[in-house]
Amino acid sequence: MSKYQKGMEVSMTIPYSKKKITGKVVSIKQLARYADITTAFPDYDPEDAVYEIKIVPVNSTDAGNVLVNASVQLY
């Protein structure tokens, strides 16, 4: 997680549309332990932290077909 900082520009892919867009990180926070994903992902290690990163697209027209709480792949 140390690779990502608030204000940093990142490239990402939206998995369901395969669209690549650029966005700016606006916040990063560690989720509480009760928000872990052990049920959905049995191979998840409970010792790992879960983070929420909020990213706003640089070009607002790119946000047109992106779900509000979409999961993305950062690269």
Buried (B, 14 or more C-beta within 10 A) or exposed (E): EEEEEEEEEBEBEBEEEEEEBEBBBEEBEEEEEEEBEEEEEEEEEEEEEEEEBEBEBBEEEBBEEBEEEBEBEEE
